[in-house]
Amino acid sequence: MIVEERIYTLHHGKVAEYLKLYEDEGRAIQLKILGCNVGYYTVDTGPQNTVIHLWAYVDAAEREKRRGVLSADPHWQAYLPKIRPLMLVQETRILKPAPFFAPWLQQQLETAK
């Protein structure tokens, strides 16, 4: 099991606009295709203008397959030009759960199917 952490640093003052676009358009597309969203956050203390979201996958192959489907989705393609101008930097990390956390995460993945 893996979790993908995506960290977006946005232009100053653009977090609210980004979140509104995501809530109105991007979220439904991603949830349908990517499945298990573990969390979606903004930063309160620390580097500002940052949005972080976490997605759980059974393994790297499932992540690759789902991300490929998302990339090809015409609704996602129409959404991307709206958010890209708001973004400065994107970071992506692949996280492996600690052994005691894996059973909970597996349950969440099963529920998301």
The first five atom37 places (N, CA, C, CB, O) and aatype in JSON, in Angstrom:
{
  "aatype": [12, 9, 19, 6, 6, 1, 9, 18, 16, 10, 8, 8, 7, 11, 19, 0, 6, 18, 10, 11, 10, 18, 6, 3, 6, 7, 1, 0, 9, 5, 10, 11, 9, 10, 7, 4, 2, 19, 7, 18, 18, 16, 19, 3, 16, 7, 14, 5, 2, 16, 19, 9, 8, 10, 17, 0, 18, 19, 3, 0, 0, 6, 1, 6, 11, 1, 1, 7, 19, 10, 15, 0, 3, 14, 8, 17, 5, 0, 18, 10, 14, 11, 9, 1, 14, 10, 12, 10, 19, 5, 6, 16, 1, 9, 10, 11, 14, 0, 14, 13, 13, 0, 14, 17, 10, 5, 5, 5, 10, 6, 16, 0, 11],
  "atom_mask": [
    [1, 1, 1, 1, 1],
    [1, 1, 1, 1, 1],
    [1, 1, 1, 1, 1],
    [1, 1, 1, 1, 1],
    [1, 1, 1, 1, 1],
    [1, 1, 1, 1, 1],
    [1, 1, 1, 1, 1],
    [1, 1, 1, 1, 1],
    [1, 1, 1, 1, 1],
    [1, 1, 1, 1, 1],
    [1, 1, 1, 1, 1],
    [1, 1, 1, 1, 1],
    [1, 1, 1, 0, 1],
    [1, 1, 1, 1, 1],
    [1, 1, 1, 1, 1],
    [1, 1, 1, 1, 1],
    [1, 1, 1, 1, 1],
    [1, 1, 1, 1, 1],
    [1, 1, 1, 1, 1],
    [1, 1, 1, 1, 1],
    [1, 1, 1, 1, 1],
    [1, 1, 1, 1, 1],
    [1, 1, 1, 1, 1],
    [1, 1, 1, 1, 1],
    [1, 1, 1, 1, 1],
    [1, 1, 1, 0, 1],
    [1, 1, 1, 1, 1],
    [1, 1, 1, 1, 1],
    [1, 1, 1, 1, 1],
    [1, 1, 1, 1, 1],
    [1, 1, 1, 1, 1],
    [1, 1, 1, 1, 1],
    [1, 1, 1, 1, 1],
    [1, 1, 1, 1, 1],
    [1, 1, 1, 0, 1],
    [1, 1, 1, 1, 1],
    [1, 1, 1, 1, 1],
    [1, 1, 1, 1, 1],
    [1, 1, 1, 0, 1],
    [1, 1, 1, 1, 1],
    [1, 1, 1, 1, 1],
    [1, 1, 1, 1, 1],
    [1, 1, 1, 1, 1],
    [1, 1, 1, 1, 1],
    [1, 1, 1, 1, 1],
    [1, 1, 1, 0, 1],
    [1, 1, 1, 1, 1],
    [1, 1, 1, 1, 1],
    [1, 1, 1, 1, 1],
    [1, 1, 1, 1, 1],
    [1, 1, 1, 1, 1],
    [1, 1, 1, 1, 1],
    [1, 1, 1, 1, 1],
    [1, 1, 1, 1, 1],
    [1, 1, 1, 1, 1],
    [1, 1, 1, 1, 1],
    [1, 1, 1, 1, 1],
    [1, 1, 1, 1, 1],
    [1, 1, 1, 1, 1],
    [1, 1, 1, 1, 1],
    [1, 1, 1, 1, 1],
    [1, 1, 1, 1, 1],
    [1, 1, 1, 1, 1],
    [1, 1, 1, 1, 1],
    [1, 1, 1, 1, 1],
    [1, 1, 1, 1, 1],
    [1, 1, 1, 1, 1],
    [1, 1, 1, 0, 1],
    [1, 1, 1, 1, 1],
    [1, 1, 1, 1, 1],
    [1, 1, 1, 1, 1],
    [1, 1, 1, 1, 1],
    [1, 1, 1, 1, 1],
    [1, 1, 1, 1, 1],
    [1, 1, 1, 1, 1],
    [1, 1, 1, 1, 1],
    [1, 1, 1, 1, 1],
    [1, 1, 1, 1, 1],
    [1, 1, 1, 1, 1],
    [1, 1, 1, 1, 1],
    [1, 1, 1, 1, 1],
    [1, 1, 1, 1, 1],
    [1, 1, 1, 1, 1],
    [1, 1, 1, 1, 1],
    [1, 1, 1, 1, 1],
    [1, 1, 1, 1, 1],
    [1, 1, 1, 1, 1],
    [1, 1, 1, 1, 1],
    [1, 1, 1, 1, 1],
    [1, 1, 1, 1, 1],
    [1, 1, 1, 1, 1],
    [1, 1, 1, 1, 1],
    [1, 1, 1, 1, 1],
    [1, 1, 1, 1, 1],
    [1, 1, 1, 1, 1],
    [1, 1, 1, 1, 1],
    [1, 1, 1, 1, 1],
    [1, 1, 1, 1, 1],
    [1, 1, 1, 1, 1],
    [1, 1, 1, 1, 1],
    [1, 1, 1, 1, 1],
    [1, 1, 1, 1, 1],
    [1, 1, 1, 1, 1],
    [1, 1, 1, 1, 1],
    [1, 1, 1, 1, 1],
    [1, 1, 1, 1, 1],
    [1, 1, 1, 1, 1],
    [1, 1, 1, 1, 1],
    [1, 1, 1, 1, 1],
    [1, 1, 1, 1, 1],
    [1, 1, 1, 1, 1],
    [1, 1, 1, 1, 1],
    [1, 1, 1, 1, 1]
  ],
  "atom_positions": [
    [[0.82, -1.17, 0.0], [0.0, 0.0, 0.0], [0.87, 1.25, 0.0], [-0.94, -0.01, 1.19], [1.93, 1.29, 0.64]],
    [[0.42, 2.27, -0.72], [1.16, 3.54, -0.75], [0.19, 4.71, -0.64], [2.01, 3.65, -2.06], [-1.0, 4.58, -0.92]],
    [[0.72, 5.85, -0.24], [-0.03, 7.1, -0.23], [0.78, 8.1, -1.05], [-0.29, 7.62, 1.24], [1.98, 8.27, -0.85]],
    [[0.09, 8.76, -1.95], [0.71, 9.83, -2.73], [0.38, 11.16, -2.05], [0.22, 9.81, -4.22], [-0.79, 11.49, -1.85]],
    [[1.42, 11.9, -1.72], [1.25, 13.23, -1.14], [1.56, 14.24, -2.23], [2.17, 13.44, 0.12], [2.64, 14.23, -2.81]],
    [[0.6, 15.11, -2.51], [0.8, 16.17, -3.49], [0.76, 17.5, -2.76], [-0.28, 16.12, -4.63], [-0.18, 17.79, -2.02]],
    [[1.8, 18.29, -2.96], [1.92, 19.59, -2.29], [1.99, 20.65, -3.38], [3.18, 19.65, -1.34], [2.9, 20.65, -4.21]],
    [[1.03, 21.56, -3.37], [1.0, 22.65, -4.34], [1.27, 23.96, -3.62], [-0.37, 22.7, -5.09], [0.58, 24.29, -2.65]],
    [[2.26, 24.69, -4.08], [2.49, 26.05, -3.62], [1.86, 26.96, -4.67], [4.03, 26.35, -3.43], [2.2, 26.91, -5.85]],
    [[0.94, 27.79, -4.2], [0.17, 28.65, -5.1], [0.7, 30.08, -5.05], [-1.32, 28.63, -4.72], [1.42, 30.46, -4.13]],
    [[0.33, 30.86, -6.05], [0.64, 32.29, -6.02], [-0.03, 32.92, -4.81], [0.18, 33.0, -7.34], [-1.09, 32.47, -4.37]],
    [[0.59, 33.95, -4.27], [0.08, 34.63, -3.08], [-1.39, 35.02, -3.28], [0.93, 35.88, -2.77], [-1.76, 35.63, -4.28]],
    [[-2.21, 34.65, -2.3], [-3.62, 35.03, -2.31], [-4.52, 34.2, -3.2], [0.0, 0.0, 0.0], [-5.68, 34.57, -3.4]],
    [[-4.04, 33.09, -3.73], [-4.83, 32.3, -4.68], [-5.42, 31.02, -4.1], [-3.98, 31.94, -5.85], [-6.06, 30.26, -4.82]],
    [[-5.23, 30.77, -2.81], [-5.72, 29.53, -2.21], [-7.24, 29.44, -2.31], [-5.28, 29.43, -0.74], [-7.77, 28.4, -2.72]],
    [[-7.94, 30.49, -1.96], [-9.42, 30.45, -1.99], [-9.92, 30.18, -3.4], [-10.0, 31.77, -1.47], [-10.85, 29.39, -3.59]],
    [[-9.34, 30.83, -4.39], [-9.75, 30.62, -5.79], [-9.47, 29.17, -6.22], [-9.0, 31.6, -6.73], [-10.31, 28.54, -6.87]],
    [[-8.3, 28.67, -5.86], [-7.94, 27.29, -6.19], [-8.94, 26.3, -5.57], [-6.51, 26.97, -5.71], [-9.44, 25.4, -6.24]],
    [[-9.22, 26.49, -4.27], [-10.14, 25.58, -3.57], [-11.54, 25.64, -4.15], [-10.18, 25.91, -2.09], [-12.21, 24.6, -4.24]],
    [[-12.01, 26.81, -4.54], [-13.34, 26.95, -5.13], [-13.4, 26.21, -6.47], [-13.7, 28.44, -5.33], [-14.35, 25.47, -6.72]],
    [[-12.4, 26.39, -7.3], [-12.36, 25.67, -8.58], [-12.32, 24.16, -8.36], [-11.14, 26.11, -9.4], [-13.0, 23.4, -9.04]],
    [[-11.5, 23.75, -7.39], [-11.39, 22.32, -7.12], [-12.71, 21.76, -6.61], [-10.29, 22.05, -6.11], [-13.16, 20.71, -7.07]],
    [[-13.34, 22.45, -5.68], [-14.61, 21.98, -5.14], [-15.69, 21.92, -6.22], [-15.06, 22.89, -4.0], [-16.46, 20.96, -6.28]],
    [[-15.74, 22.94, -7.07], [-16.78, 23.02, -8.1], [-16.55, 22.07, -9.27], [-16.86, 24.43, -8.62], [-17.52, 21.57, -9.85]],
    [[-15.29, 21.8, -9.63], [-15.01, 21.04, -10.85], [-14.09, 19.85, -10.68], [-14.42, 21.95, -11.86], [-14.4, 18.75, -11.13]],
    [[-12.95, 20.05, -10.03], [-11.92, 19.02, -10.0], [-12.18, 17.86, -9.06], [0.0, 0.0, 0.0], [-11.83, 16.72, -9.38]],
    [[-12.79, 18.13, -7.94], [-12.96, 17.1, -6.89], [-13.74, 15.89, -7.37], [-13.65, 17.7, -5.69], [-13.3, 14.75, -7.18]],
    [[-14.88, 16.11, -7.99], [-15.71, 14.99, -8.43], [-14.98, 14.13, -9.45], [-17.02, 15.51, -9.04], [-15.1, 12.9, -9.44]],
    [[-14.23, 14.76, -10.33], [-13.47, 14.01, -11.34], [-12.43, 13.13, -10.66], [-12.79, 14.98, -12.34], [-12.33, 11.94, -10.95]],
    [[-11.66, 13.72, -9.75], [-10.61, 12.96, -9.08], [-11.18, 11.84, -8.22], [-9.77, 13.88, -8.23], [-10.66, 10.72, -8.25]],
    [[-12.22, 12.11, -7.47], [-12.79, 11.07, -6.61], [-13.29, 9.89, -7.42], [-13.93, 11.64, -5.77], [-13.12, 8.74, -7.02]],
    [[-13.9, 10.17, -8.56], [-14.42, 9.1, -9.42], [-13.28, 8.22, -9.95], [-15.22, 9.69, -10.59], [-13.42, 7.0, -10.05]],
    [[-12.17, 8.84, -10.29], [-11.08, 8.12, -10.96], [-10.01, 7.64, -9.99], [-10.45, 9.01, -12.02], [-9.57, 6.49, -10.07]],
    [[-9.58, 8.5, -9.07], [-8.46, 8.13, -8.19], [-8.89, 7.3, -6.99], [-7.77, 9.38, -7.7], [-8.09, 6.53, -6.46]],
    [[-10.14, 7.44, -6.55], [-10.62, 6.58, -5.48], [-10.44, 7.15, -4.09], [0.0, 0.0, 0.0], [-11.18, 8.04, -3.69]],
    [[-9.48, 6.65, -3.36], [-9.37, 6.89, -1.92], [-8.59, 8.16, -1.59], [-8.71, 5.7, -1.25], [-7.36, 8.15, -1.55]],
    [[-9.32, 9.25, -1.36], [-8.71, 10.51, -0.92], [-8.57, 10.47, 0.59], [-9.55, 11.75, -1.39], [-9.58, 10.48, 1.31]],
    [[-7.34, 10.42, 1.08], [-7.07, 10.3, 2.5], [-7.21, 11.66, 3.19], [-5.68, 9.73, 2.73], [-7.54, 11.72, 4.38]],
    [[-6.96, 12.74, 2.47], [-7.09, 14.06, 3.06], [-6.82, 15.16, 2.05], [0.0, 0.0, 0.0], [-6.14, 14.94, 1.05]],
    [[-7.36, 16.34, 2.33], [-7.16, 17.52, 1.5], [-7.03, 18.7, 2.45], [-8.35, 17.73, 0.46], [-7.97, 18.99, 3.19]],
    [[-5.9, 19.38, 2.45], [-5.58, 20.35, 3.48], [-5.0, 21.64, 2.92], [-4.61, 19.74, 4.47], [-4.42, 21.67, 1.83]],
    [[-5.16, 22.71, 3.7], [-4.4, 23.93, 3.48], [-3.5, 24.11, 4.7], [-5.36, 25.18, 3.26], [-3.76, 23.53, 5.76]],
    [[-2.46, 24.89, 4.55], [-1.49, 25.08, 5.63], [-1.92, 26.28, 6.47], [-0.06, 25.28, 5.07], [-2.17, 27.36, 5.94]],
    [[-1.99, 26.07, 7.78], [-2.34, 27.15, 8.71], [-1.08, 27.76, 9.31], [-3.26, 26.61, 9.83], [-0.98, 28.98, 9.44]],
    [[-0.12, 26.92, 9.67], [1.13, 27.37, 10.25], [2.26, 26.78, 9.41], [1.25, 26.95, 11.75], [2.27, 25.57, 9.16]],
    [[3.17, 27.6, 8.99], [4.27, 27.14, 8.14], [4.19, 27.84, 6.8], [0.0, 0.0, 0.0], [3.61, 28.92, 6.7]],
    [[4.76, 27.23, 5.77], [4.74, 27.87, 4.44], [3.3, 28.13, 3.98], [5.49, 26.98, 3.4], [2.5, 27.2, 3.86]],
    [[2.99, 29.38, 3.73], [1.64, 29.75, 3.34], [1.39, 29.52, 1.85], [1.37, 31.2, 3.69], [2.31, 29.21, 1.1]],
    [[0.13, 29.68, 1.45], [-0.27, 29.49, 0.05], [0.01, 28.07, -0.41], [0.45, 30.5, -0.86], [0.42, 27.84, -1.55]],
    [[-0.22, 27.12, 0.49], [0.08, 25.71, 0.21], [-1.18, 24.86, 0.39], [1.2, 25.21, 1.14], [-1.93, 25.02, 1.35]],
    [[-1.38, 23.96, -0.56], [-2.46, 22.98, -0.51], [-1.82, 21.6, -0.58], [-3.49, 23.19, -1.69], [-0.94, 21.35, -1.39]],
    [[-2.28, 20.71, 0.29], [-1.74, 19.35, 0.35], [-2.89, 18.36, 0.24], [-0.91, 19.11, 1.66], [-3.9, 18.5, 0.94]],
    [[-2.74, 17.36, -0.64], [-3.73, 16.3, -0.66], [-3.06, 14.96, -0.74], [-4.7, 16.48, -1.84], [-1.96, 14.82, -1.28]],
    [[-3.75, 13.96, -0.19], [-3.22, 12.61, -0.04], [-4.17, 11.61, -0.7], [-3.01, 12.26, 1.47], [-5.38, 11.68, -0.51]],
    [[-3.6, 10.69, -1.47], [-4.37, 9.66, -2.17], [-3.76, 8.3, -1.88], [-4.41, 9.93, -3.71], [-2.55, 8.12, -2.0]],
    [[-4.58, 7.34, -1.49], [-4.09, 5.99, -1.17], [-4.33, 5.05, -2.35], [-4.78, 5.44, 0.11], [-5.35, 5.13, -3.04]],
    [[-3.36, 4.16, -2.56], [-3.42, 3.16, -3.63], [-2.94, 1.83, -3.08], [-2.57, 3.6, -4.86], [-2.16, 1.78, -2.13]],
    [[-3.39, 0.77, -3.69], [-2.94, -0.57, -3.3], [-1.44, -0.7, -3.53], [-3.71, -1.65, -4.09], [-0.72, -1.25, -2.71]],
    [[-0.98, -0.17, -4.67], [0.44, -0.25, -5.01], [0.75, 0.77, -6.11], [0.84, -1.7, -5.46], [-0.14, 1.48, -6.57]],
    [[2.01, 0.82, -6.53], [2.44, 1.78, -7.54], [1.77, 1.52, -8.89], [3.95, 1.73, -7.71], [1.49, 2.47, -9.63]],
    [[1.5, 0.28, -9.2], [0.83, -0.05, -10.48], [-0.58, 0.51, -10.51], [0.8, -1.57, -10.69], [-1.01, 1.05, -11.53]],
    [[-1.31, 0.4, -9.4], [-2.66, 0.97, -9.36], [-2.6, 2.48, -9.49], [-3.38, 0.57, -8.05], [-3.41, 3.08, -10.2]],
    [[-1.65, 3.11, -8.8], [-1.5, 4.56, -8.91], [-1.24, 4.97, -10.35], [-0.35, 5.05, -8.01], [-1.88, 5.89, -10.86]],
    [[-0.32, 4.29, -11.0], [0.02, 4.61, -12.38], [-1.2, 4.46, -13.29], [1.16, 3.72, -12.88], [-1.45, 5.31, -14.14]],
    [[-1.96, 3.4, -13.1], [-3.15, 3.16, -13.93], [-4.18, 4.27, -13.71], [-3.76, 1.78, -13.61], [-4.69, 4.84, -14.67]],
    [[-4.49, 4.56, -12.45], [-5.5, 5.58, -12.14], [-5.05, 6.97, -12.6], [-5.79, 5.6, -10.63], [-5.86, 7.73, -13.14]],
    [[-3.78, 7.31, -12.41], [-3.29, 8.62, -12.85], [-3.35, 8.71, -14.37], [-1.84, 8.85, -12.35], [-3.61, 9.78, -14.91]],
    [[-3.11, 7.59, -15.07], [-3.22, 7.59, -16.53], [-4.64, 7.84, -17.0], [0.0, 0.0, 0.0], [-4.86, 8.59, -17.95]],
    [[-5.59, 7.2, -16.34], [-7.01, 7.42, -16.67], [-7.38, 8.88, -16.41], [-7.93, 6.47, -15.84], [-8.07, 9.5, -17.22]],
    [[-6.91, 9.44, -15.29], [-7.19, 10.84, -14.98], [-6.6, 11.75, -16.05], [-6.62, 11.21, -13.6], [-7.28, 12.68, -16.51]],
    [[-5.37, 11.51, -16.44], [-4.71, 12.36, -17.45], [-5.46, 12.38, -18.77], [-3.28, 11.87, -17.68], [-5.47, 13.39, -19.46]],
    [[-6.08, 11.26, -19.12], [-6.78, 11.15, -20.4], [-8.22, 11.65, -20.34], [-6.76, 9.71, -20.85], [-8.87, 11.8, -21.38]],
    [[-8.73, 11.9, -19.16], [-10.14, 12.28, -19.0], [-10.39, 13.67, -19.59], [-10.55, 12.25, -17.51], [-9.7, 14.62, -19.22]],
    [[-11.35, 13.82, -20.51], [-11.58, 15.12, -21.13], [-12.05, 16.19, -20.14], [-12.6, 14.98, -22.23], [-11.74, 17.37, -20.32]],
    [[-12.79, 15.81, -19.12], [-13.23, 16.79, -18.12], [-12.03, 17.3, -17.32], [-14.29, 16.16, -17.17], [-11.94, 18.49, -17.0]],
    [[-11.09, 16.39, -17.0], [-9.87, 16.78, -16.3], [-9.02, 17.69, -17.18], [-9.06, 15.53, -15.87], [-8.47, 18.69, -16.71]],
    [[-8.92, 17.35, -18.45], [-8.15, 18.18, -19.4], [-8.73, 19.59, -19.5], [-8.13, 17.52, -20.78], [-7.98, 20.55, -19.65]],
    [[-10.06, 19.71, -19.42], [-10.69, 21.02, -19.48], [-10.48, 21.81, -18.18], [-12.18, 20.87, -19.76], [-10.46, 23.04, -18.19]],
    [[-10.33, 21.1, -17.08], [-10.15, 21.72, -15.77], [-8.72, 22.24, -15.57], [-10.49, 20.71, -14.67], [-8.53, 23.31, -14.98]],
    [[-7.72, 21.51, -16.04], [-6.32, 21.86, -15.79], [-5.92, 23.28, -16.18], [-5.45, 20.91, -16.53], [-5.24, 23.94, -15.39]],
    [[-6.33, 23.79, -17.34], [-5.93, 25.17, -17.69], [-6.48, 26.23, -16.74], [-6.39, 25.5, -19.09], [-5.98, 27.36, -16.71]],
    [[-7.49, 25.89, -15.97], [-8.06, 26.83, -15.01], [-7.23, 26.93, -13.74], [-9.49, 26.43, -14.66], [-7.15, 28.0, -13.13]],
    [[-6.59, 25.82, -13.34], [-5.82, 25.85, -12.08], [-4.33, 26.07, -12.28], [-6.03, 24.56, -11.33], [-3.66, 26.58, -11.38]],
    [[-3.81, 25.69, -13.42], [-2.35, 25.81, -13.61], [-1.82, 27.23, -13.41], [-1.98, 25.35, -14.99], [-0.75, 27.39, -12.83]],
    [[-2.53, 28.27, -13.87], [-1.99, 29.63, -13.65], [-1.93, 30.03, -12.17], [-2.84, 30.63, -14.39], [-1.25, 30.99, -11.82]],
    [[-2.64, 29.31, -11.32], [-2.64, 29.62, -9.88], [-1.45, 29.0, -9.16], [-3.94, 29.13, -9.24], [-1.14, 29.39, -8.04]],
    [[-0.78, 28.05, -9.8], [0.25, 27.25, -9.15], [1.66, 27.75, -9.46], [0.12, 25.8, -9.58], [1.95, 28.16, -10.59]],
    [[2.52, 27.71, -8.44], [3.94, 28.02, -8.6], [4.78, 26.74, -8.67], [4.43, 28.91, -7.46], [5.61, 26.58, -9.56]],
    [[4.54, 25.83, -7.69], [5.36, 24.63, -7.55], [4.47, 23.46, -7.2], [6.47, 24.83, -6.48], [3.5, 23.6, -6.45]],
    [[4.8, 22.29, -7.74], [4.13, 21.05, -7.35], [5.19, 20.06, -6.9], [3.27, 20.46, -8.54], [6.2, 19.86, -7.58]],
    [[4.95, 19.44, -5.76], [5.81, 18.37, -5.26], [4.94, 17.12, -5.11], [6.5, 18.75, -3.89], [3.77, 17.21, -4.74]],
    [[5.51, 15.98, -5.4], [4.8, 14.72, -5.21], [5.73, 13.76, -4.47], [4.33, 14.11, -6.58], [6.89, 13.59, -4.83]],
    [[5.19, 13.15, -3.42], [5.94, 12.16, -2.65], [5.11, 10.9, -2.57], [6.29, 12.69, -1.23], [3.89, 10.95, -2.49]],
    [[5.79, 9.76, -2.59], [5.13, 8.47, -2.37], [5.5, 8.02, -0.96], [5.55, 7.4, -3.46], [6.68, 7.87, -0.63]],
    [[4.48, 7.79, -0.14], [4.67, 7.42, 1.26], [4.26, 5.98, 1.48], [3.88, 8.36, 2.19], [3.26, 5.52, 0.92]],
    [[5.02, 5.26, 2.29], [4.67, 3.9, 2.68], [4.2, 3.92, 4.13], [5.89, 2.92, 2.49], [4.88, 4.48, 4.99]],
    [[3.03, 3.31, 4.41], [2.54, 3.35, 5.79], [3.37, 2.48, 6.74], [1.08, 2.9, 5.83], [3.93, 1.46, 6.34]],
    [[3.43, 2.91, 7.98], [4.04, 2.09, 9.02], [3.21, 0.81, 9.17], [4.14, 2.87, 10.39], [2.01, 0.84, 8.9]],
    [[3.81, -0.3, 9.59], [3.09, -1.57, 9.67], [1.79, -1.51, 10.47], [3.97, -2.61, 10.27], [0.81, -2.16, 10.09]],
    [[1.75, -0.76, 11.55], [0.54, -0.69, 12.38], [-0.57, 0.14, 11.74], [0.87, -0.11, 13.74], [-1.72, 0.06, 12.17]],
    [[-0.24, 0.93, 10.71], [-1.23, 1.77, 10.05], [-1.83, 1.1, 8.82], [-0.6, 3.09, 9.65], [-2.93, 1.46, 8.39]],
    [[-1.14, 0.13, 8.26], [-1.57, -0.52, 7.02], [-2.97, -1.11, 7.08], [-0.6, -1.6, 6.68], [-3.71, -0.95, 6.11]],
    [[-3.4, -1.79, 8.15], [-4.76, -2.36, 8.17], [-5.85, -1.29, 8.04], [-4.97, -3.15, 9.44], [-6.85, -1.52, 7.35]],
    [[-5.68, -0.15, 8.69], [-6.67, 0.92, 8.59], [-6.73, 1.44, 7.15], [-6.33, 2.07, 9.56], [-7.81, 1.65, 6.6]],
    [[-5.57, 1.64, 6.55], [-5.51, 2.16, 5.19], [-6.12, 1.17, 4.21], [-4.07, 2.47, 4.8], [-6.82, 1.57, 3.29]],
    [[-5.87, -0.11, 4.4], [-6.46, -1.13, 3.53], [-7.99, -1.08, 3.61], [-5.95, -2.54, 3.92], [-8.67, -1.23, 2.6]],
    [[-8.53, -0.88, 4.78], [-9.99, -0.77, 4.95], [-10.52, 0.43, 4.18], [-10.36, -0.66, 6.46], [-11.57, 0.34, 3.55]],
    [[-9.81, 1.54, 4.22], [-10.23, 2.74, 3.49], [-10.21, 2.5, 1.98], [-9.33, 3.93, 3.84], [-11.1, 2.95, 1.27]],
    [[-9.19, 1.79, 1.5], [-9.1, 1.48, 0.08], [-10.26, 0.6, -0.37], [-7.78, 0.8, -0.24], [-10.83, 0.82, -1.44]],
    [[-10.62, -0.37, 0.43], [-11.73, -1.27, 0.11], [-13.04, -0.49, 0.06], [-11.81, -2.42, 1.13], [-13.88, -0.73, -0.8]],
    [[-13.22, 0.44, 0.98], [-14.43, 1.25, 1.03], [-14.54, 2.15, -0.19], [-14.46, 2.1, 2.3], [-15.65, 2.41, -0.67]],
    [[-13.41, 2.63, -0.71], [-13.41, 3.57, -1.85], [-13.72, 2.9, -3.18], [-12.06, 4.27, -1.94], [-14.01, 3.59, -4.15]],
    [[-13.66, 1.6, -3.25], [-13.89, 0.9, -4.53], [-15.32, 0.99, -4.98], [-13.5, -0.56, -4.43], [-15.67, 0.46, -6.03]]
  ]
}
